[in-house]
Amino acid sequence: QVQLVESGGGLVQSGGSLRVSCAVSGISFTYYAMGWYRQAPGKQRELVATITRAGSINYADSVKGRFTISRDDAKSTVYLQMNNLKPDDTAVYYCNGQHPARYEFWGQGIQVTVSS
């Protein structure tokens, strides 16, 4: 019943922009901190950005100043706006939701590819 469905990925040239979305259903979205993680080939999954239910935000140093995380509680959706994309941003991007009790849900992942 719980679903986190990512959309909006694809192929973009270096310096371009994409916005990925994560539509959430089956949970009380406003109780959850949301985040984006990514995993590049041959690398471990890493945190990209998080946003709490109160709107507090953290970014990985590698994306600070280029990416913006936001949430729309009315639409139960979290977004990641990615600007000035670099080839190093190429990865599968995963949506994550964390309850205050620390249990989590994950999306299926969506591919973002940045060509040089």
PyMOL commands that place a pseudoatom at each C-alpha (Angstrom):
pseudoatom trace, name=CA, resn=GLN, resi=1, chain=A, elem=C, hetatm=0, pos=[0.000, 0.000, 0.000]
pseudoatom trace, name=CA, resn=VAL, resi=2, chain=A, elem=C, hetatm=0, pos=[2.919, 2.358, 0.681]
pseudoatom trace, name=CA, resn=GLN, resi=3, chain=A, elem=C, hetatm=0, pos=[4.311, 3.814, -2.523]
pseudoatom trace, name=CA, resn=LEU, resi=4, chain=A, elem=C, hetatm=0, pos=[7.065, 6.291, -3.263]
pseudoatom trace, name=CA, resn=VAL, resi=5, chain=A, elem=C, hetatm=0, pos=[7.174, 6.846, -7.017]
pseudoatom trace, name=CA, resn=GLU, resi=6, chain=A, elem=C, hetatm=0, pos=[9.960, 8.886, -8.586]
pseudoatom trace, name=CA, resn=SER, resi=7, chain=A, elem=C, hetatm=0, pos=[9.639, 10.636, -11.919]
pseudoatom trace, name=CA, resn=GLY, resi=8, chain=A, elem=C, hetatm=0, pos=[11.400, 13.271, -13.990]
pseudoatom trace, name=CA, resn=GLY, resi=9, chain=A, elem=C, hetatm=0, pos=[14.795, 11.711, -14.522]
pseudoatom trace, name=CA, resn=GLY, resi=10, chain=A, elem=C, hetatm=0, pos=[16.559, 11.300, -17.814]
pseudoatom trace, name=CA, resn=LEU, resi=11, chain=A, elem=C, hetatm=0, pos=[19.536, 12.445, -19.850]
pseudoatom trace, name=CA, resn=VAL, resi=12, chain=A, elem=C, hetatm=0, pos=[20.861, 15.988, -19.746]
pseudoatom trace, name=CA, resn=GLN, resi=13, chain=A, elem=C, hetatm=0, pos=[24.019, 17.720, -20.919]
pseudoatom trace, name=CA, resn=SER, resi=14, chain=A, elem=C, hetatm=0, pos=[26.575, 19.043, -18.479]
pseudoatom trace, name=CA, resn=GLY, resi=15, chain=A, elem=C, hetatm=0, pos=[25.412, 22.389, -17.140]
pseudoatom trace, name=CA, resn=GLY, resi=16, chain=A, elem=C, hetatm=0, pos=[21.763, 21.588, -17.666]
pseudoatom trace, name=CA, resn=SER, resi=17, chain=A, elem=C, hetatm=0, pos=[18.910, 21.127, -15.227]
pseudoatom trace, name=CA, resn=LEU, resi=18, chain=A, elem=C, hetatm=0, pos=[16.395, 18.500, -14.209]
pseudoatom trace, name=CA, resn=ARG, resi=19, chain=A, elem=C, hetatm=0, pos=[13.695, 18.266, -11.577]
pseudoatom trace, name=CA, resn=VAL, resi=20, chain=A, elem=C, hetatm=0, pos=[12.874, 14.890, -10.104]
pseudoatom trace, name=CA, resn=SER, resi=21, chain=A, elem=C, hetatm=0, pos=[9.672, 14.289, -8.173]
pseudoatom trace, name=CA, resn=CYS, resi=22, chain=A, elem=C, hetatm=0, pos=[8.579, 11.702, -5.630]
pseudoatom trace, name=CA, resn=ALA, resi=23, chain=A, elem=C, hetatm=0, pos=[4.858, 11.141, -5.185]
pseudoatom trace, name=CA, resn=VAL, resi=24, chain=A, elem=C, hetatm=0, pos=[3.992, 9.459, -1.888]
pseudoatom trace, name=CA, resn=SER, resi=25, chain=A, elem=C, hetatm=0, pos=[0.889, 7.478, -0.999]
pseudoatom trace, name=CA, resn=GLY, resi=26, chain=A, elem=C, hetatm=0, pos=[-0.174, 5.060, 1.717]
pseudoatom trace, name=CA, resn=ILE, resi=27, chain=A, elem=C, hetatm=0, pos=[1.381, 7.004, 4.606]
pseudoatom trace, name=CA, resn=SER, resi=28, chain=A, elem=C, hetatm=0, pos=[0.710, 10.245, 6.430]
pseudoatom trace, name=CA, resn=PHE, resi=29, chain=A, elem=C, hetatm=0, pos=[3.141, 12.309, 4.411]
pseudoatom trace, name=CA, resn=THR, resi=30, chain=A, elem=C, hetatm=0, pos=[3.294, 15.268, 6.787]
pseudoatom trace, name=CA, resn=TYR, resi=31, chain=A, elem=C, hetatm=0, pos=[4.693, 13.081, 9.599]
pseudoatom trace, name=CA, resn=TYR, resi=32, chain=A, elem=C, hetatm=0, pos=[7.725, 12.072, 7.538]
pseudoatom trace, name=CA, resn=ALA, resi=33, chain=A, elem=C, hetatm=0, pos=[11.087, 13.609, 6.941]
pseudoatom trace, name=CA, resn=MET, resi=34, chain=A, elem=C, hetatm=0, pos=[11.889, 13.192, 3.261]
pseudoatom trace, name=CA, resn=GLY, resi=35, chain=A, elem=C, hetatm=0, pos=[15.162, 12.799, 1.466]
pseudoatom trace, name=CA, resn=TRP, resi=36, chain=A, elem=C, hetatm=0, pos=[16.920, 12.109, -1.782]
pseudoatom trace, name=CA, resn=TYR, resi=37, chain=A, elem=C, hetatm=0, pos=[19.803, 9.663, -2.021]
pseudoatom trace, name=CA, resn=ARG, resi=38, chain=A, elem=C, hetatm=0, pos=[21.823, 8.551, -5.005]
pseudoatom trace, name=CA, resn=GLN, resi=39, chain=A, elem=C, hetatm=0, pos=[24.048, 5.681, -6.035]
pseudoatom trace, name=CA, resn=ALA, resi=40, chain=A, elem=C, hetatm=0, pos=[26.545, 5.906, -8.864]
pseudoatom trace, name=CA, resn=PRO, resi=41, chain=A, elem=C, hetatm=0, pos=[28.112, 2.842, -10.514]
pseudoatom trace, name=CA, resn=GLY, resi=42, chain=A, elem=C, hetatm=0, pos=[30.791, 1.381, -8.281]
pseudoatom trace, name=CA, resn=LYS, resi=43, chain=A, elem=C, hetatm=0, pos=[29.999, 3.704, -5.392]
pseudoatom trace, name=CA, resn=GLN, resi=44, chain=A, elem=C, hetatm=0, pos=[28.002, 3.486, -2.176]
pseudoatom trace, name=CA, resn=ARG, resi=45, chain=A, elem=C, hetatm=0, pos=[24.613, 5.087, -1.819]
pseudoatom trace, name=CA, resn=GLU, resi=46, chain=A, elem=C, hetatm=0, pos=[24.968, 8.611, -0.474]
pseudoatom trace, name=CA, resn=LEU, resi=47, chain=A, elem=C, hetatm=0, pos=[22.690, 11.238, 0.968]
pseudoatom trace, name=CA, resn=VAL, resi=48, chain=A, elem=C, hetatm=0, pos=[21.930, 14.125, -1.368]
pseudoatom trace, name=CA, resn=ALA, resi=49, chain=A, elem=C, hetatm=0, pos=[19.429, 16.231, 0.559]
pseudoatom trace, name=CA, resn=THR, resi=50, chain=A, elem=C, hetatm=0, pos=[16.870, 15.949, 3.346]
pseudoatom trace, name=CA, resn=ILE, resi=51, chain=A, elem=C, hetatm=0, pos=[13.920, 18.040, 4.459]
pseudoatom trace, name=CA, resn=THR, resi=52, chain=A, elem=C, hetatm=0, pos=[12.064, 17.592, 7.738]
pseudoatom trace, name=CA, resn=ARG, resi=53, chain=A, elem=C, hetatm=0, pos=[8.357, 18.010, 8.309]
pseudoatom trace, name=CA, resn=ALA, resi=54, chain=A, elem=C, hetatm=0, pos=[9.156, 21.466, 9.709]
pseudoatom trace, name=CA, resn=GLY, resi=55, chain=A, elem=C, hetatm=0, pos=[11.185, 22.451, 6.645]
pseudoatom trace, name=CA, resn=SER, resi=56, chain=A, elem=C, hetatm=0, pos=[14.733, 22.110, 7.959]
pseudoatom trace, name=CA, resn=ILE, resi=57, chain=A, elem=C, hetatm=0, pos=[17.067, 21.207, 5.100]
pseudoatom trace, name=CA, resn=ASN, resi=58, chain=A, elem=C, hetatm=0, pos=[20.472, 19.565, 4.774]
pseudoatom trace, name=CA, resn=TYR, resi=59, chain=A, elem=C, hetatm=0, pos=[22.526, 19.088, 1.606]
pseudoatom trace, name=CA, resn=ALA, resi=60, chain=A, elem=C, hetatm=0, pos=[25.574, 17.072, 0.763]
pseudoatom trace, name=CA, resn=ASP, resi=61, chain=A, elem=C, hetatm=0, pos=[28.563, 19.340, 0.212]
pseudoatom trace, name=CA, resn=SER, resi=62, chain=A, elem=C, hetatm=0, pos=[28.854, 18.122, -3.371]
pseudoatom trace, name=CA, resn=VAL, resi=63, chain=A, elem=C, hetatm=0, pos=[25.448, 19.532, -4.334]
pseudoatom trace, name=CA, resn=LYS, resi=64, chain=A, elem=C, hetatm=0, pos=[25.203, 22.579, -2.087]
pseudoatom trace, name=CA, resn=GLY, resi=65, chain=A, elem=C, hetatm=0, pos=[24.371, 25.665, -4.098]
pseudoatom trace, name=CA, resn=ARG, resi=66, chain=A, elem=C, hetatm=0, pos=[23.219, 23.650, -7.115]
pseudoatom trace, name=CA, resn=PHE, resi=67, chain=A, elem=C, hetatm=0, pos=[20.353, 21.462, -5.854]
pseudoatom trace, name=CA, resn=THR, resi=68, chain=A, elem=C, hetatm=0, pos=[17.186, 22.474, -4.025]
pseudoatom trace, name=CA, resn=ILE, resi=69, chain=A, elem=C, hetatm=0, pos=[14.913, 20.113, -2.121]
pseudoatom trace, name=CA, resn=SER, resi=70, chain=A, elem=C, hetatm=0, pos=[11.312, 21.086, -1.431]
pseudoatom trace, name=CA, resn=ARG, resi=71, chain=A, elem=C, hetatm=0, pos=[8.059, 19.481, -0.373]
pseudoatom trace, name=CA, resn=ASP, resi=72, chain=A, elem=C, hetatm=0, pos=[4.422, 20.095, -1.148]
pseudoatom trace, name=CA, resn=ASP, resi=73, chain=A, elem=C, hetatm=0, pos=[2.373, 18.620, 1.679]
pseudoatom trace, name=CA, resn=ALA, resi=74, chain=A, elem=C, hetatm=0, pos=[-0.909, 19.235, -0.136]
pseudoatom trace, name=CA, resn=LYS, resi=75, chain=A, elem=C, hetatm=0, pos=[0.303, 17.004, -2.977]
pseudoatom trace, name=CA, resn=SER, resi=76, chain=A, elem=C, hetatm=0, pos=[2.283, 14.553, -0.794]
pseudoatom trace, name=CA, resn=THR, resi=77, chain=A, elem=C, hetatm=0, pos=[5.242, 15.144, -3.087]
pseudoatom trace, name=CA, resn=VAL, resi=78, chain=A, elem=C, hetatm=0, pos=[8.907, 15.937, -2.568]
pseudoatom trace, name=CA, resn=TYR, resi=79, chain=A, elem=C, hetatm=0, pos=[11.032, 17.508, -5.298]
pseudoatom trace, name=CA, resn=LEU, resi=80, chain=A, elem=C, hetatm=0, pos=[14.696, 17.856, -6.103]
pseudoatom trace, name=CA, resn=GLN, resi=81, chain=A, elem=C, hetatm=0, pos=[15.596, 20.674, -8.464]
pseudoatom trace, name=CA, resn=MET, resi=82, chain=A, elem=C, hetatm=0, pos=[19.037, 19.995, -9.927]
pseudoatom trace, name=CA, resn=ASN, resi=83, chain=A, elem=C, hetatm=0, pos=[20.849, 22.859, -11.641]
pseudoatom trace, name=CA, resn=ASN, resi=84, chain=A, elem=C, hetatm=0, pos=[24.299, 23.103, -13.205]
pseudoatom trace, name=CA, resn=LEU, resi=85, chain=A, elem=C, hetatm=0, pos=[24.488, 19.343, -13.445]
pseudoatom trace, name=CA, resn=LYS, resi=86, chain=A, elem=C, hetatm=0, pos=[27.865, 17.656, -13.729]
pseudoatom trace, name=CA, resn=PRO, resi=87, chain=A, elem=C, hetatm=0, pos=[28.856, 14.215, -15.005]
pseudoatom trace, name=CA, resn=ASP, resi=88, chain=A, elem=C, hetatm=0, pos=[29.634, 13.261, -11.391]
pseudoatom trace, name=CA, resn=ASP, resi=89, chain=A, elem=C, hetatm=0, pos=[25.925, 13.686, -10.633]
pseudoatom trace, name=CA, resn=THR, resi=90, chain=A, elem=C, hetatm=0, pos=[25.137, 10.670, -12.815]
pseudoatom trace, name=CA, resn=ALA, resi=91, chain=A, elem=C, hetatm=0, pos=[23.440, 8.111, -10.576]
pseudoatom trace, name=CA, resn=VAL, resi=92, chain=A, elem=C, hetatm=0, pos=[20.223, 6.389, -9.692]
pseudoatom trace, name=CA, resn=TYR, resi=93, chain=A, elem=C, hetatm=0, pos=[18.314, 8.761, -7.429]
pseudoatom trace, name=CA, resn=TYR, resi=94, chain=A, elem=C, hetatm=0, pos=[16.161, 7.305, -4.650]
pseudoatom trace, name=CA, resn=CYS, resi=95, chain=A, elem=C, hetatm=0, pos=[13.364, 8.919, -2.682]
pseudoatom trace, name=CA, resn=ASN, resi=96, chain=A, elem=C, hetatm=0, pos=[13.286, 8.185, 1.057]
pseudoatom trace, name=CA, resn=GLY, resi=97, chain=A, elem=C, hetatm=0, pos=[10.752, 8.815, 3.789]
pseudoatom trace, name=CA, resn=GLN, resi=98, chain=A, elem=C, hetatm=0, pos=[11.565, 8.508, 7.493]
pseudoatom trace, name=CA, resn=HIS, resi=99, chain=A, elem=C, hetatm=0, pos=[9.041, 8.421, 10.313]
pseudoatom trace, name=CA, resn=PRO, resi=100, chain=A, elem=C, hetatm=0, pos=[9.983, 9.978, 13.683]
pseudoatom trace, name=CA, resn=ALA, resi=101, chain=A, elem=C, hetatm=0, pos=[10.198, 6.408, 15.018]
pseudoatom trace, name=CA, resn=ARG, resi=102, chain=A, elem=C, hetatm=0, pos=[12.981, 5.872, 12.445]
pseudoatom trace, name=CA, resn=TYR, resi=103, chain=A, elem=C, hetatm=0, pos=[11.309, 3.340, 10.176]
pseudoatom trace, name=CA, resn=GLU, resi=104, chain=A, elem=C, hetatm=0, pos=[11.812, 4.119, 6.505]
pseudoatom trace, name=CA, resn=PHE, resi=105, chain=A, elem=C, hetatm=0, pos=[10.364, 3.637, 3.041]
pseudoatom trace, name=CA, resn=TRP, resi=106, chain=A, elem=C, hetatm=0, pos=[12.191, 3.812, -0.284]
pseudoatom trace, name=CA, resn=GLY, resi=107, chain=A, elem=C, hetatm=0, pos=[11.247, 4.491, -3.847]
pseudoatom trace, name=CA, resn=GLN, resi=108, chain=A, elem=C, hetatm=0, pos=[12.360, 2.300, -6.717]
pseudoatom trace, name=CA, resn=GLY, resi=109, chain=A, elem=C, hetatm=0, pos=[14.941, 4.784, -7.973]
pseudoatom trace, name=CA, resn=ILE, resi=110, chain=A, elem=C, hetatm=0, pos=[15.202, 6.832, -11.145]
pseudoatom trace, name=CA, resn=GLN, resi=111, chain=A, elem=C, hetatm=0, pos=[18.158, 7.267, -13.477]
pseudoatom trace, name=CA, resn=VAL, resi=112, chain=A, elem=C, hetatm=0, pos=[19.785, 10.657, -13.958]
pseudoatom trace, name=CA, resn=THR, resi=113, chain=A, elem=C, hetatm=0, pos=[22.537, 10.757, -16.562]
pseudoatom trace, name=CA, resn=VAL, resi=114, chain=A, elem=C, hetatm=0, pos=[24.671, 13.832, -17.244]
pseudoatom trace, name=CA, resn=SER, resi=115, chain=A, elem=C, hetatm=0, pos=[26.758, 13.785, -20.403]
pseudoatom trace, name=CA, resn=SER, resi=116, chain=A, elem=C, hetatm=0, pos=[30.028, 15.658, -20.790]
for i in range(1, 116): cmd.bond("trace and resi %d" % i, "trace and resi %d" % (i + 1))
show_as sticks, trace
zoom trace
